[in-house]
Amino acid sequence: MTRWLAGTVGERGKVVAVDLDTRFVADINQHNVEVLEADIRHLSLENDSFDLIHARYVLIHIPDFQVALTNMLRLLKPGGWLVLEEPDFSAARAVVGERAACQSVDRVNQAILQMFGNRSMDYALGIKLPAILQKMGLQQLCVENEAPLSNGGSGVATMMKMSALQLAEKYIATGRATQEDIDQYCRFQMMNGHGRYTMQR
Ligand SMILES: C[S@@+](CC[C@H](N)C(=O)[O-])C[C@H]1O[C@@H](n2cnc3c(N)ncnc32)[C@H](O)[C@@H]1O
């Protein structure tokens, strides 16, 4: 997004990329990009306000996301655009596949929801955001709801497998899924061309 925005705003525009962990944007060497390692809840930029602020899969990781939202709105120019892309993990499920495998996938999905809940993070934030923004008084809301079906081996499926491998201990600690479920989940995410579909967002 940072690289794309830098190309879109052109020579006279400016893009500020903010994350607690900037390792994936640190190597962007474009004169119209500034990379800031900062907490979006408390970031204060004296001389900057923005035509557009974008966040993807960020608010869902912040228990007090309202603080982040309020700060983003403060940093926005009057009439500016706030573009948020947030998931609703409660919609994730195995759609097609062998019964036992689908049950394992669904148990791992339950573990993911439980893990978010245990950390006071709202796993269904994406579906609630429009109402939250309405309540905050925002006008001209435009809402799109995507429900992609991912075939095994697709980019999203591969990413979910990598997440499961990295977070396996935390998933198991919820008591909702076992190591066997996680192994099954990982195999399922990579089975291609045999009608193994998951819905994940
Ligand atoms: C799932 S990643 C999404 C990364 C990126 N936005 C994307 O779409 O590829 C969530 C990111 O949110 C960042 N993050 C979490 N809490 C944050 C906060 N309070 N302020 C800034 N960044 C935060 C994490 O460091 C992580 O890089």
Ligand as a Chemical Component Dictionary entry (heavy atoms), coordinates in Angstrom:
data_LIG
# 
_chem_comp.id                   LIG 
_chem_comp.type                 NON-POLYMER 
_chem_comp.pdbx_formal_charge   0 
_chem_comp.three_letter_code    LIG 
# 
loop_
_chem_comp_atom.comp_id 
_chem_comp_atom.atom_id 
_chem_comp_atom.alt_atom_id 
_chem_comp_atom.type_symbol 
_chem_comp_atom.charge 
_chem_comp_atom.model_Cartn_x 
_chem_comp_atom.model_Cartn_y 
_chem_comp_atom.model_Cartn_z 
_chem_comp_atom.pdbx_ordinal 
LIG C1  C1  C 0  -1.966 -7.986 10.241 1  
LIG S1  S1  S 1  -0.715 -6.765 10.239 2  
LIG C2  C2  C 0  -1.219 -5.771 8.858  3  
LIG C3  C3  C 0  -0.050 -5.058 8.244  4  
LIG C4  C4  C 0  -0.397 -4.161 7.047  5  
LIG N1  N1  N 0  -1.297 -3.091 7.427  6  
LIG C5  C5  C 0  -0.951 -4.950 5.899  7  
LIG O1  O1  O 0  -2.129 -4.808 5.567  8  
LIG O2  O2  O -1 -0.206 -5.745 5.314  9  
LIG C6  C6  C 0  -1.112 -5.756 11.621 10 
LIG C7  C7  C 0  -0.108 -4.637 11.822 11 
LIG O3  O3  O 0  -0.637 -3.695 12.772 12 
LIG C8  C8  C 0  0.456  -3.174 13.492 13 
LIG N2  N2  N 0  -0.066 -2.560 14.719 14 
LIG C9  C9  C 0  -0.733 -3.166 15.733 15 
LIG N3  N3  N 0  -1.069 -2.283 16.681 16 
LIG C10 C10 C 0  -0.611 -1.060 16.261 17 
LIG C11 C11 C 0  -0.630 0.247  16.801 18 
LIG N4  N4  N 0  -1.195 0.493  17.997 19 
LIG N5  N5  N 0  -0.056 1.261  16.109 20 
LIG C12 C12 C 0  0.528  1.000  14.906 21 
LIG N6  N6  N 0  0.585  -0.222 14.328 22 
LIG C13 C13 C 0  0.032  -1.241 15.002 23 
LIG C14 C14 C 0  1.346  -4.400 13.715 24 
LIG O4  O4  O 0  2.669  -4.030 14.051 25 
LIG C15 C15 C 0  1.239  -5.107 12.375 26 
LIG O5  O5  O 0  2.259  -4.730 11.484 27 
# 
loop_
_chem_comp_bond.comp_id 
_chem_comp_bond.atom_id_1 
_chem_comp_bond.atom_id_2 
_chem_comp_bond.value_order 
_chem_comp_bond.pdbx_ordinal 
LIG C1  S1  SING 1  
LIG S1  C2  SING 2  
LIG S1  C6  SING 3  
LIG C2  C3  SING 4  
LIG C3  C4  SING 5  
LIG C4  N1  SING 6  
LIG C4  C5  SING 7  
LIG C5  O1  DOUB 8  
LIG C5  O2  SING 9  
LIG C6  C7  SING 10 
LIG C7  O3  SING 11 
LIG C7  C15 SING 12 
LIG O3  C8  SING 13 
LIG C8  N2  SING 14 
LIG C8  C14 SING 15 
LIG N2  C9  SING 16 
LIG N2  C13 SING 17 
LIG C9  N3  DOUB 18 
LIG N3  C10 SING 19 
LIG C10 C11 SING 20 
LIG C10 C13 DOUB 21 
LIG C11 N4  SING 22 
LIG C11 N5  DOUB 23 
LIG N5  C12 SING 24 
LIG C12 N6  DOUB 25 
LIG N6  C13 SING 26 
LIG C14 O4  SING 27 
LIG C14 C15 SING 28 
LIG C15 O5  SING 29 
# 
